[in-house]
Amino acid sequence: MKSVILTFFNSYPPKTGSGVVCVDFFNLWPSKSKKLFQFSLAKKKEKNIETINIFRNKPFFKLIGLPIMILRIIKYFKDEKKKMIIIEGPSWIFYSFVVIFFFRIYYKNVSIIYRSHSVEYEIRKKNSSKIIQYLTKIMENYVINKSNIATSVTKKEKNIFKK
């Protein structure tokens, strides 16, 4: 089985707490066929790291990079029967939503694990417009329900997801 660990930020080499968590998880993931996919401003060449270069660390440039990331994942999975995507959550939920939506429609045989690092809707309620809050709630609900497995960090977050 081939596994993809997916981050929508520069996680390798780790420079933030989220980066450390994601890279440690990647390194400990037991699959022999695994690859970490990430967005980054810097060009990096590593054996099991696939970097999609973006020009600026802004949502617009990540949106442009998202189709490239999806195409590279498809290429990595080519001719593999068992496929798994593990999506790391510390990013805008829209990116996870697009990836899961795409793979649920076109590649139904992919197992998806969503590793939430927080309940994004709770964060957006405090510092975003009503439209962004509403869209975040809908997309986060979709991501949680369409993933084969969705994890949370705390029991409180687990209960929020259940609601």
N, C-alpha and C positions, 0 to 999 in steps of 0.2 A: 504494500500500500504506500502510495506517495502522499506526503503531508505538506501543506503550506501553512506557515504561520504568517499572518498578514497584519502589518501595521501601517497606518496612514500618516506616519511621521518618521523622522529620522531616529530609529531605535538602535542602530548599530553603526559605530561603536557607541555604547550607552553613555549618555551625558546627562540624563535626567532619571528621576526615580522610576518613571514609567518605562523608560528605555531599559533600565536594569532589570525590572520585572519581566519584560517581554523577551529580552535576550537570554536571561537565565532560564525562562520557561522553554525557549527554543533549544538551548543547549541540553536541557534535561529531557526533552521530548524523545521517547524511546524509538521512534521510527528511524530506520537506516536511510530511507529515501525521504529527506525533508529539505525544505528551502524556506528561508525567511525573505518575504517580499516587503519592501519599504519605499516610502518617498524620501528623497534627500536632495539637498542643495549641492552636496559634494558627490563627485563621481567616486564610487568605491568598487573595487574588484575583489571579491571573496568567493571561494568555491560554492558555499551554500547560501550566499546572500545575493538576492536579486534587487538591485536598486533602480528605481524609476526616478530619473533626475527631473527636478522641477526648478524653475527659474527663481521663484520666490516662495516662501513658506506662507502662502495665502490660499484661501479656499478656491479662488478662480483657477490657479495653477494646478491644484490638486484635482479639480474637476476635469481639467484637460488631461491630466495624467491617469485618471481612473480607467478609461478605455484601454490605455496602453498596459496598465497593470493587469486588467482582466485578460487581455490577449496573451500576455506572457504567462499567466497562470494556465490558460488553456493549452498553450504550447508545452509547458512543463508536464501537464497531465496527459499529453498525447499517448494513446495506446495503453493507458493504465486503466485497469478495471476498477480497482478500489482507490477512491480519492477522498481526501479530507482537507477541509479548509478550517483553520482556527483563526478567528478574527479577534484581535486585541481591541478592547473598547475605548482606550483614552483618546478619542477623536470625535469629531462631529458625526453623529449617528447617520447622517445622510450617506456617507461613504459606505458604511456597513450595509445600509439599506439597499443601495444600488448593487453591490456585489451579491448579496443574498437574493435579491429580486431576479437578477440576471441568471444566476446558477439554478434557481428553483424553476425557471421557465425552460432554459436550454440544456441543462445538465442535471437532470433529476437524480442521478446516481452519485452525487457528491454529498458526503456527510459534512455538516457544518456545525462547528462549536463556536459560540459567541462568549468570549470572556469579558464580561462587563467589569469595568474598574470603578464605575459609579452609576447612579441613575441620572442620566443626562437631563431628563425632563425636570427633575428637581433643581438642577443647576440652572437650566434655562428659565424657570419660573422666577428666579431672582434677578436675572440680568439680561433678558431678551424681550423682544416685542411679543405681543400676543400671537401674531401669526407664526413666528418661529417657535414659540412654546407649543402651539397646537400641532404644527407639523412634526416637531420633535416627538411629541406624545404618540402620534400616529405611527411614525417611522420606528420608534423604539418598540412599540407594541408589535409591529410586524416582525422586526428583527428577533425579538424574544420568542415569538410564536412560530416562526418559520425555521428557526435553528433546531437542529436535532437535540442539541444540549445548549443551555444558556446558564452561565454561572454568575454569581454575584459575590461581592466581597464580604458583606455582612448579612446577618439575619434580617435586619431592618430593610435593607435593599431587596432581599428575597421576598419579603412580605409586600413591598411596593410593587414588585414585578407581578406577583400573584394577583394583585388587585387589577 
